[in-house]
């Protein structure tokens, strides 16, 4: 049932050669899926009760930022682009962060979309979510930094939610959102 879609496609993170020979060992695939599912379940179980959707998204962003290291190498492994790499291996690029955030939101019942496009410097991935006050963008990768730039602040903490105006100000160009 759950072994479908981009998140669980064996060509992205499972045993086998992802370019030529995806894994045909369904037990190996199920074992990998079980590990990823267990991590998601633990994050959700540890989430405090009574949170709004926006607060849940902040919680997910903090957990992901603390648990994932951005892969700055030039040779990104295939799993860097997927929720699996972010959640299980603790290393990812923007796509992995956004896929992991998408998975957590969906499991928590929060309307969330995985978005791709460009920023002024590169191709990029982020999310759009529905909060109690409307639709906003969130870029967990951008939030995962050791230093806080002054223009990242909204007055009390690093800017996590972006309105359409913020999105345009920072030069994001959305190509798809699904």
Secondary structure, DSSP 8 states (H G I E B T S, - for coil): --S-SGGG-HHHHSSEETTTEE---HHHHHHHHHHHHHHHHHHHHHS-TT--HHHHHHHHHHHHHHH-EE--SSS--GGGGSHHIIIIISEE-HHHHHHHHHHHHHHTT--EEEEEEE-SSSEEEEEEEEETTEEEEE-HHHH--SS--GGGBSSSSB--EE-HHHHHHTT-EEEEE-
